[in-house]
Amino acid sequence: MTTVTLNLDTVELTDEQFYRLCQKNRDWQFERTAKGEIIIMSPVGGVSGNREADLIGLVWMWNQRTQLGRVFSSSTIFRLPNNGDRSPDAAWVSLERWSALTDEQREKFPPICPDFVIELRSRTDALRPLQEKMQEYLNSGLRLGWLINPQDEQVEIYRADCEVEIVQFPVSLSGEDVLPGFVLNLPMV
Protein backbone atom coordinates (compact mmCIF):
# COMPACT_ATOMS: atom_id res chain seq x y z
CA MET A 1 0.00 0.00 0.00
CA THR A 2 1.28 3.44 -0.89
CA THR A 3 0.47 6.35 1.37
CA VAL A 4 0.44 9.95 0.17
CA THR A 5 0.71 12.46 2.99
CA LEU A 6 -0.56 16.01 2.61
CA ASN A 7 0.75 18.51 5.14
CA LEU A 8 -1.88 21.18 5.54
CA ASP A 9 0.25 23.62 7.51
CA THR A 10 -1.99 26.58 6.76
CA VAL A 11 -5.34 24.82 7.16
CA GLU A 12 -6.56 22.81 10.13
CA LEU A 13 -9.72 20.84 9.56
CA THR A 14 -12.25 20.54 12.34
CA ASP A 15 -13.57 17.06 13.08
CA GLU A 16 -16.77 17.90 11.19
CA GLN A 17 -14.83 19.25 8.18
CA PHE A 18 -12.71 16.10 8.06
CA TYR A 19 -15.86 13.97 8.24
CA ARG A 20 -17.43 15.94 5.35
CA LEU A 21 -14.21 15.64 3.31
CA CYS A 22 -14.39 11.87 3.68
CA GLN A 23 -18.12 11.78 2.86
CA LYS A 24 -17.70 13.88 -0.30
CA ASN A 25 -14.82 11.71 -1.53
CA ARG A 26 -16.08 8.20 -0.81
CA ASP A 27 -13.84 6.65 -3.48
CA TRP A 28 -10.77 7.72 -1.49
CA GLN A 29 -9.75 6.36 1.87
CA PHE A 30 -8.46 9.04 4.20
CA GLU A 31 -6.83 9.02 7.60
CA ARG A 32 -5.64 11.91 9.76
CA THR A 33 -2.65 11.54 12.05
CA ALA A 34 -2.52 12.90 15.60
CA LYS A 35 -0.39 15.72 14.14
CA GLY A 36 -3.20 16.66 11.75
CA GLU A 37 -1.60 15.30 8.59
CA ILE A 38 -4.11 14.02 6.02
CA ILE A 39 -3.14 10.66 4.54
CA ILE A 40 -4.65 9.22 1.37
CA MET A 41 -4.47 5.45 1.48
CA SER A 42 -4.21 3.50 -1.76
CA PRO A 43 -6.20 0.28 -2.18
CA VAL A 44 -4.42 -2.97 -1.28
CA GLY A 45 -3.63 -5.74 -3.73
CA GLY A 46 -5.19 -9.17 -3.83
CA VAL A 47 -2.83 -10.93 -1.41
CA SER A 48 -3.11 -8.23 1.27
CA GLY A 49 -6.87 -7.89 0.73
CA ASN A 50 -7.31 -11.63 1.19
CA ARG A 51 -5.16 -11.69 4.33
CA GLU A 52 -7.10 -8.74 5.75
CA ALA A 53 -10.44 -10.45 5.03
CA ASP A 54 -9.21 -13.64 6.72
CA LEU A 55 -8.17 -11.68 9.83
CA ILE A 56 -11.48 -9.83 10.06
CA GLY A 57 -13.32 -13.12 9.52
CA LEU A 58 -11.46 -14.87 12.32
CA VAL A 59 -12.12 -12.04 14.80
CA TRP A 60 -15.77 -11.93 13.65
CA MET A 61 -16.21 -15.71 14.18
CA TRP A 62 -14.74 -15.45 17.68
CA ASN A 63 -17.06 -12.53 18.45
CA GLN A 64 -20.09 -14.43 17.12
CA ARG A 65 -19.39 -17.12 19.72
CA THR A 66 -18.67 -14.76 22.61
CA GLN A 67 -20.93 -11.78 21.83
CA LEU A 68 -18.48 -9.58 23.76
CA GLY A 69 -18.26 -6.64 21.36
CA ARG A 70 -18.31 -5.35 17.81
CA VAL A 71 -15.89 -6.08 14.94
CA PHE A 72 -14.91 -3.45 12.36
CA SER A 73 -13.29 -3.51 8.93
CA SER A 74 -10.60 -1.25 7.50
CA SER A 75 -13.31 1.03 6.11
CA THR A 76 -14.15 2.26 9.62
CA ILE A 77 -12.49 5.45 10.82
CA PHE A 78 -12.17 5.87 14.57
CA ARG A 79 -11.78 9.37 16.00
CA LEU A 80 -9.09 8.67 18.57
CA PRO A 81 -9.33 10.43 21.96
CA ASN A 82 -5.73 11.75 21.74
CA ASN A 83 -6.28 13.07 18.19
CA GLY A 84 -6.07 11.32 14.89
CA ASP A 85 -8.71 9.66 12.76
CA ARG A 86 -7.49 6.14 12.01
CA SER A 87 -8.79 3.02 10.31
CA PRO A 88 -7.11 -0.22 11.40
CA ASP A 89 -7.19 -3.25 9.12
CA ALA A 90 -9.30 -5.04 11.74
CA ALA A 91 -10.67 -3.71 15.02
CA TRP A 92 -12.77 -4.79 17.98
CA VAL A 93 -14.55 -2.69 20.62
CA SER A 94 -16.09 -4.17 23.76
CA LEU A 95 -19.88 -4.16 23.87
CA GLU A 96 -19.89 -2.08 27.05
CA ARG A 97 -17.78 0.69 25.50
CA TRP A 98 -19.66 0.57 22.16
CA SER A 99 -23.03 0.76 23.91
CA ALA A 100 -21.90 3.88 25.81
CA LEU A 101 -21.73 5.82 22.53
CA THR A 102 -24.75 7.69 21.23
CA ASP A 103 -26.46 6.62 18.00
CA GLU A 104 -24.98 9.66 16.23
CA GLN A 105 -21.47 8.83 17.49
CA ARG A 106 -21.82 5.25 16.23
CA GLU A 107 -23.12 6.45 12.86
CA LYS A 108 -20.26 8.85 12.11
CA PHE A 109 -16.60 8.27 12.99
CA PRO A 110 -16.89 6.71 16.46
CA PRO A 111 -15.00 8.84 19.02
CA ILE A 112 -13.35 5.85 20.64
CA CYS A 113 -10.14 3.89 20.43
CA PRO A 114 -10.70 0.21 19.73
CA ASP A 115 -9.76 -2.20 22.50
CA PHE A 116 -7.99 -4.38 19.93
CA VAL A 117 -6.54 -3.66 16.48
CA ILE A 118 -4.66 -5.50 13.78
CA GLU A 119 -2.50 -3.68 11.27
CA LEU A 120 -1.25 -5.82 8.39
CA ARG A 121 1.86 -4.60 6.60
CA SER A 122 1.38 -4.82 2.86
CA ARG A 123 4.30 -5.45 0.53
CA THR A 124 4.57 -1.74 -0.33
CA ASP A 125 4.09 -0.35 3.22
CA ALA A 126 6.98 1.28 5.03
CA LEU A 127 7.22 -0.12 8.55
CA ARG A 128 7.86 3.12 10.48
CA PRO A 129 4.50 4.82 9.66
CA LEU A 130 2.66 1.67 10.80
CA GLN A 131 4.62 1.64 14.06
CA GLU A 132 3.74 5.32 14.58
CA LYS A 133 0.09 4.49 13.92
CA MET A 134 0.22 1.70 16.52
CA GLN A 135 1.70 4.19 18.99
CA GLU A 136 -1.22 6.56 18.30
CA TYR A 137 -3.60 3.75 19.23
CA LEU A 138 -1.66 3.08 22.45
CA ASN A 139 -1.68 6.77 23.35
CA SER A 140 -5.46 6.74 22.90
CA GLY A 141 -6.24 3.72 25.10
CA LEU A 142 -5.57 0.61 23.00
CA ARG A 143 -5.41 -2.51 25.17
CA LEU A 144 -3.90 -4.96 22.64
CA GLY A 145 -2.64 -4.55 19.10
CA TRP A 146 -0.82 -6.67 16.55
CA LEU A 147 1.29 -5.27 13.73
CA ILE A 148 1.64 -8.25 11.43
CA ASN A 149 4.67 -8.00 9.18
CA PRO A 150 4.75 -10.87 6.64
CA GLN A 151 7.80 -9.40 4.87
CA ASP A 152 9.97 -9.85 7.96
CA GLU A 153 7.95 -12.84 9.22
CA GLN A 154 7.26 -11.22 12.56
CA VAL A 155 4.57 -9.63 14.68
CA GLU A 156 4.92 -6.60 16.93
CA ILE A 157 2.62 -6.93 19.93
CA TYR A 158 1.45 -3.68 21.51
CA ARG A 159 0.01 -3.65 25.02
CA ALA A 160 -0.90 -0.77 27.32
CA ASP A 161 1.96 0.16 29.68
CA CYS A 162 4.37 -2.41 28.17
CA GLU A 163 7.31 -2.42 25.83
CA VAL A 164 6.57 -3.63 22.31
CA GLU A 165 7.17 -7.37 22.03
CA ILE A 166 8.44 -8.75 18.72
CA VAL A 167 7.86 -12.42 17.90
CA GLN A 168 8.91 -14.39 14.82
CA PHE A 169 6.75 -16.64 12.62
CA PRO A 170 5.57 -19.29 13.19
CA VAL A 171 3.69 -17.99 16.18
CA SER A 172 0.43 -18.55 17.98
CA LEU A 173 -0.95 -15.21 19.19
CA SER A 174 -3.33 -15.04 22.13
CA GLY A 175 -6.12 -12.50 22.51
CA GLU A 176 -5.13 -12.50 26.19
CA ASP A 177 -7.72 -10.92 28.52
CA VAL A 178 -8.90 -8.54 25.75
CA LEU A 179 -10.21 -11.27 23.42
CA PRO A 180 -10.42 -14.25 25.80
CA GLY A 181 -10.02 -17.55 24.00
CA PHE A 182 -9.04 -16.00 20.65
CA VAL A 183 -5.94 -17.49 19.02
CA LEU A 184 -4.33 -16.57 15.72
CA ASN A 185 -1.72 -18.86 14.21
CA LEU A 186 0.79 -17.26 11.86
CA PRO A 187 1.69 -17.60 9.15
CA MET A 188 -1.85 -18.16 7.95
CA VAL A 189 -2.25 -20.72 5.19
C-alpha positions in Angstrom: 0.0 0.0 0.0 1.3 3.4 -0.9 0.5 6.4 1.4 0.4 10.0 0.2 0.7 12.5 3.0 -0.6 16.0 2.6 0.8 18.5 5.1 -1.9 21.2 5.5 0.2 23.6 7.5 -2.0 26.6 6.8 -5.3 24.8 7.2 -6.6 22.8 10.1 -9.7 20.8 9.6 -12.2 20.5 12.3 -13.6 17.1 13.1 -16.8 17.9 11.2 -14.8 19.2 8.2 -12.7 16.1 8.1 -15.9 14.0 8.2 -17.4 15.9 5.4 -14.2 15.6 3.3 -14.4 11.9 3.7 -18.1 11.8 2.9 -17.7 13.9 -0.3 -14.8 11.7 -1.5 -16.1 8.2 -0.8 -13.8 6.7 -3.5 -10.8 7.7 -1.5 -9.7 6.4 1.9 -8.5 9.0 4.2 -6.8 9.0 7.6 -5.6 11.9 9.8 -2.7 11.5 12.1 -2.5 12.9 15.6 -0.4 15.7 14.1 -3.2 16.7 11.8 -1.6 15.3 8.6 -4.1 14.0 6.0 -3.1 10.7 4.5 -4.7 9.2 1.4 -4.5 5.4 1.5 -4.2 3.5 -1.8 -6.2 0.3 -2.2 -4.4 -3.0 -1.3 -3.6 -5.7 -3.7 -5.2 -9.2 -3.8 -2.8 -10.9 -1.4 -3.1 -8.2 1.3 -6.9 -7.9 0.7 -7.3 -11.6 1.2 -5.2 -11.7 4.3 -7.1 -8.7 5.7 -10.4 -10.4 5.0 -9.2 -13.6 6.7 -8.2 -11.7 9.8 -11.5 -9.8 10.1 -13.3 -13.1 9.5 -11.5 -14.9 12.3 -12.1 -12.0 14.8 -15.8 -11.9 13.7 -16.2 -15.7 14.2 -14.7 -15.4 17.7 -17.1 -12.5 18.4 -20.1 -14.4 17.1 -19.4 -17.1 19.7 -18.7 -14.8 22.6 -20.9 -11.8 21.8 -18.5 -9.6 23.8 -18.3 -6.6 21.4 -18.3 -5.3 17.8 -15.9 -6.1 14.9 -14.9 -3.5 12.4 -13.3 -3.5 8.9 -10.6 -1.2 7.5 -13.3 1.0 6.1 -14.2 2.3 9.6 -12.5 5.4 10.8 -12.2 5.9 14.6 -11.8 9.4 16.0 -9.1 8.7 18.6 -9.3 10.4 22.0 -5.7 11.7 21.7 -6.3 13.1 18.2 -6.1 11.3 14.9 -8.7 9.7 12.8 -7.5 6.1 12.0 -8.8 3.0 10.3 -7.1 -0.2 11.4 -7.2 -3.2 9.1 -9.3 -5.0 11.7 -10.7 -3.7 15.0 -12.8 -4.8 18.0 -14.5 -2.7 20.6 -16.1 -4.2 23.8 -19.9 -4.2 23.9 -19.9 -2.1 27.1 -17.8 0.7 25.5 -19.7 0.6 22.2 -23.0 0.8 23.9 -21.9 3.9 25.8 -21.7 5.8 22.5 -24.8 7.7 21.2 -26.5 6.6 18.0 -25.0 9.7 16.2 -21.5 8.8 17.5 -21.8 5.3 16.2 -23.1 6.4 12.9 -20.3 8.9 12.1 -16.6 8.3 13.0 -16.9 6.7 16.5 -15.0 8.8 19.0 -13.3 5.8 20.6 -10.1 3.9 20.4 -10.7 0.2 19.7 -9.8 -2.2 22.5 -8.0 -4.4 19.9 -6.5 -3.7 16.5 -4.7 -5.5 13.8 -2.5 -3.7 11.3 -1.2 -5.8 8.4 1.9 -4.6 6.6 1.4 -4.8 2.9 4.3 -5.5 0.5 4.6 -1.7 -0.3 4.1 -0.4 3.2 7.0 1.3 5.0 7.2 -0.1 8.6 7.9 3.1 10.5 4.5 4.8 9.7 2.7 1.7 10.8 4.6 1.6 14.1 3.7 5.3 14.6 0.1 4.5 13.9 0.2 1.7 16.5 1.7 4.2 19.0 -1.2 6.6 18.3 -3.6 3.8 19.2 -1.7 3.1 22.5 -1.7 6.8 23.3 -5.5 6.7 22.9 -6.2 3.7 25.1 -5.6 0.6 23.0 -5.4 -2.5 25.2 -3.9 -5.0 22.6 -2.6 -4.6 19.1 -0.8 -6.7 16.5 1.3 -5.3 13.7 1.6 -8.3 11.4 4.7 -8.0 9.2 4.7 -10.9 6.6 7.8 -9.4 4.9 10.0 -9.8 8.0 8.0 -12.8 9.2 7.3 -11.2 12.6 4.6 -9.6 14.7 4.9 -6.6 16.9 2.6 -6.9 19.9 1.4 -3.7 21.5 0.0 -3.6 25.0 -0.9 -0.8 27.3 2.0 0.2 29.7 4.4 -2.4 28.2 7.3 -2.4 25.8 6.6 -3.6 22.3 7.2 -7.4 22.0 8.4 -8.7 18.7 7.9 -12.4 17.9 8.9 -14.4 14.8 6.8 -16.6 12.6 5.6 -19.3 13.2 3.7 -18.0 16.2 0.4 -18.5 18.0 -1.0 -15.2 19.2 -3.3 -15.0 22.1 -6.1 -12.5 22.5 -5.1 -12.5 26.2 -7.7 -10.9 28.5 -8.9 -8.5 25.8 -10.2 -11.3 23.4 -10.4 -14.2 25.8 -10.0 -17.5 24.0 -9.0 -16.0 20.7 -5.9 -17.5 19.0 -4.3 -16.6 15.7 -1.7 -18.9 14.2 0.8 -17.3 11.9 1.7 -17.6 9.1 -1.8 -18.2 8.0 -2.2 -20.7 5.2 
